[in-house]
Amino acid sequence: MAIDKDAIRKHIRGILIALGEDPDREGLRETPDRVARMYEEVFAGINYTNEEIAEMFNKSFKDDLAVSSDHRDIVLVKDIPVFSYCEHHMALMYNMKVSVAYLPRNKVLGLSKIARICDMASKRLQLQERLGSDIAQIMNLASESDDIAVIIEGTHSCMTARGIKKESAATVTTTFRGRFETDPLLQNQLFMMLHRQG
C-alpha cells in the first residue's frame, strides 16, 4: 500500500490549526507538503513485509566462501546507524546503532545488504524491541541461517524531550535466534567481538 501523501497534507494542516497556528502564514504554508514528502521517505518500510525486504536484499556469494553449519564463523557488522519513530508518540528514536551477527550456512550476504535490511526495517513506526525481531527475521530469510543476533542501542526522544526528560538514558536490546540463543560460548565470542577496539 502506497503512502497517501494527500491525506497526510490534509491532516498536518489540521494539526497545525489544532495547535492554534495559522497554516497559511509564510513559514508554515509549505509545511504539510514537506511533512508528506518526509513521511514518504522515513516510513518507506511500511510498504513492505519482512519477506519482501528479505527478497530485495538477499544478494549472496555462494561460491566465494566455503561455509558449514559445523563452524562458529561469525559474520558481524557493527554500529550500523539508523533512526526510527516510536509508535507510541511518533517520537524520534535517534543515535541508534545496530549490530548484526549471523553464522553463514550455505550463503554469505553482501555486507551492504545487511545495512540496507536494518535501514528499511527501521523506516516504520517501531518499537526498539520489534525492530530487533524484524531485522532477525529478515536476516533469517535472506541468509537462510537460523543463527542470528541483533543488538541495538538507541535514544528515545519520548524519554529525553518529554515526560521523564532523562537526556542521557539509552536503551539496549538484544535479539538472539538459533545458536546465539542457546550457546554461551558463541555469545561470549560475539560480545568479545562487539567490544574489541580498533
Secondary structure in CASP SS format (residue, H / E / C, confidence):
PFRMAT SS
TARGET T0000
AUTHOR 0000-0000-0000
METHOD secondary structure of the structure
MODEL  1
M C 1.00
A C 1.00
I C 1.00
D C 1.00
K H 1.00
D H 1.00
A H 1.00
I H 1.00
R H 1.00
K H 1.00
H H 1.00
I H 1.00
R H 1.00
G H 1.00
I H 1.00
L H 1.00
I H 1.00
A H 1.00
L C 1.00
G C 1.00
E C 1.00
D C 1.00
P C 1.00
D C 1.00
R C 1.00
E C 1.00
G C 1.00
L C 1.00
R C 1.00
E C 1.00
T H 1.00
P H 1.00
D H 1.00
R H 1.00
V H 1.00
A H 1.00
R H 1.00
M H 1.00
Y H 1.00
E H 1.00
E H 1.00
V H 1.00
F C 1.00
A H 1.00
G H 1.00
I H 1.00
N H 1.00
Y C 1.00
T C 1.00
N H 1.00
E H 1.00
E H 1.00
I H 1.00
A H 1.00
E H 1.00
M H 1.00
F C 1.00
N C 1.00
K C 1.00
S E 1.00
F C 1.00
K C 1.00
D C 1.00
D C 1.00
L C 1.00
A C 1.00
V C 1.00
S C 1.00
S C 1.00
D C 1.00
H C 1.00
R C 1.00
D C 1.00
I C 1.00
V E 1.00
L E 1.00
V E 1.00
K E 1.00
D E 1.00
I E 1.00
P E 1.00
V E 1.00
F E 1.00
S E 1.00
Y E 1.00
C E 1.00
E C 1.00
H C 1.00
H C 1.00
M C 1.00
A C 1.00
L E 1.00
M E 1.00
Y E 1.00
N E 1.00
M E 1.00
K E 1.00
V E 1.00
S E 1.00
V E 1.00
A E 1.00
Y E 1.00
L C 1.00
P C 1.00
R C 1.00
N C 1.00
K C 1.00
V C 1.00
L E 1.00
G C 1.00
L H 1.00
S H 1.00
K H 1.00
I H 1.00
A H 1.00
R H 1.00
I H 1.00
C H 1.00
D H 1.00
M H 1.00
A H 1.00
S H 1.00
K C 1.00
R C 1.00
L E 1.00
Q E 1.00
L C 1.00
Q H 1.00
E H 1.00
R H 1.00
L H 1.00
G H 1.00
S H 1.00
D H 1.00
I H 1.00
A H 1.00
Q H 1.00
I H 1.00
M H 1.00
N H 1.00
L H 1.00
A H 1.00
S H 1.00
E C 1.00
S C 1.00
D C 1.00
D C 1.00
I E 1.00
A E 1.00
V E 1.00
I E 1.00
I E 1.00
E E 1.00
G E 1.00
T E 1.00
H E 1.00
S H 1.00
C H 1.00
M H 1.00
T H 1.00
A C 1.00
R C 1.00
G C 1.00
I C 1.00
K C 1.00
K C 1.00
E C 1.00
S C 1.00
A C 1.00
A C 1.00
T E 1.00
V E 1.00
T E 1.00
T E 1.00
T E 1.00
F E 1.00
R E 1.00
G C 1.00
R H 1.00
F H 1.00
E H 1.00
T H 1.00
D C 1.00
P H 1.00
L H 1.00
L H 1.00
Q H 1.00
N H 1.00
Q H 1.00
L H 1.00
F H 1.00
M H 1.00
M H 1.00
L H 1.00
H H 1.00
R C 1.00
Q C 1.00
G C 1.00
END
